[in-house]
Amino acid sequence: MKKNVIWITGASSGIGAELAKQYAKEGAFLILSARREKALQEVKNSCEHQENIAVLPLDLKDFKSMAQHVEKALAVYGSIDLLINNGGVSQRSLIADTKIEVYQELMDINYMGTVALTKALLPYYIERKKGHFAVVTSVMGKFGSPYRSGYCGAKHALHGFFDVLRMEHQKDNVDVTLICPGFVQTNVTINALTGTGDRLNHDDPGTQNGLEVAYFCRKMIRAIRNKKWEVSFGKKEKLGVFVKRFSQKVLHAIVMRSNVR
């Protein structure tokens, strides 16, 4: 681990912050990215081996600037072995109540930002004939649920893009791991966008009763280390991934009966 350089987006809180703590404990060299520099510094200060941690603020919504951020990241340690695309934002609003500008923001952050950052780093991986992309998508990237239409759309899109990236660059020894969490105890619901683009500002029982974030991150790190192609984590919600394989109508009935919000 001590020779590995790991770049984590969305590292200012939740899954990204916990990944930083766990990887730092192992002695990895880290680059932490998110919009809020102060929050990133706080995460860094909570980690062991802070001398091995760099902070690089970026906003995924500004996807046209990703090439510049890759240049800065490569200048920190001279290499990057693993990019964990974790940054993103969720949604809680009905389709009929959601402004088109909110869908644009969800796609810009969750899809375009991640794709742009990945594409900017890809030439470096191709040149060195080695590299790993890990992507935190969601079980919502495998099936849908009310109030999350734009979020589901962006996460489904990530699966399509990264499945193709794996195919096209297997010859370059570029690995892709798709991590599909269900409910995890983070602020993802509190920070979710409403139909007007405002923050939801309250939690829901599903997230509150989800996987404990440290436990989830341990499982995620293991999956990345084993170079899994795609893994789903969660409680009963992850069963939707398997039910859909056999009957989309059955899954539809289950989701509707769950009265999810």
Order of alpha helices (4+ residues) and beta strands (2+ residues): beta-alpha-beta-alpha-beta-alpha-beta-alpha-alpha-beta-alpha-beta-alpha-alpha-beta-alpha-alpha
